[in-house]
Amino acid sequence: MYVEIILNIICIALLLIIFITINKLKNDIKRTNFILNNVSKIIGIPEPFDDTKLKTLIAEGKKVEAIKRYRRITCTGIKRC
């Protein structure tokens, strides 16, 4: 009887420790993403984008057109915007 109670308390304590650790990791990831976003703005890295036309070109195997579109959108490549 006492053994079951002790085991239950240990299980609850372990779950609590796991929960706290997961929350700490989530906060660390949020802070890291915030810092990375600020650094990327300072050095001029473009924001990630979601372009369905680009995804369609890639899915269709039109790699050259996809690269051209990507460079046009992100202002990367030989000629800068």
N, C-alpha and C positions, 0 to 999 in steps of 0.2 A: 504494500500500500504506500509506504513512504518512498519506496524506490520509484514508483510510478509518478508520484508528485514531484520528486526531485528531477526525474527525466523530463517531465513536462516543463518545469521551470527552466531547465537547461535548453530545451528546444525553443522555448519562447525567447530566451536570452539570445540564442544564436540567430533566430529570425530577426530580432531587433537589431543586432549587430550588422547583419546582412543588409537590412533596410537602410540603416544609417550610412553604411558604406556606399550603397548604390546612390543614395541622394547626394553624398559628397562627390562622387564621380560625375553625376549629372551637372552639379554646380561647377566643377572643374572644367567640364566640356563647354558649358555656356561661357565661362570666363575666357577660355582659350579661343573660342569662336569669335567673341567680342574683340579680343586683341588682334586676331588674324584679320578680321574685317577692317579694323582701323589701320593696320599696317598695309593691307592691300590698297586701301584708299590713298595712303600717303605715297606709296611707290607707283601707283597708277595701274594696278591690275584690275581689269574690268570685272564687273559683277557677273556671277553665273547667270545664265539665261536658259529659258526653256523654249526652244524653237521647234515646233512640230514639223515645219517644212524641212528643216535640217535633218531631223530624225527620219523623215520620209525619204529624203535623198540617200541617206546612209543605208536604210533598209532596202532600197531599190538597187543598191550597188553603184550609185552615181557618186563615186568618191571625189572626182575632180570638182563637180558642181558643189558638193557638200563643203569641200575645203574653201572654195571661192566664197560661198555664202558665209561660212564661219569667219573668214578673214574680213569680209565686208562688215559683218555685225560687230566683231570685236576690235576692229581697227588694228589687226596684226598682220604681219607679213612684210613683204619688201617695201611696199608703199604704206606709210602710216597715214591715218586720217588727220 
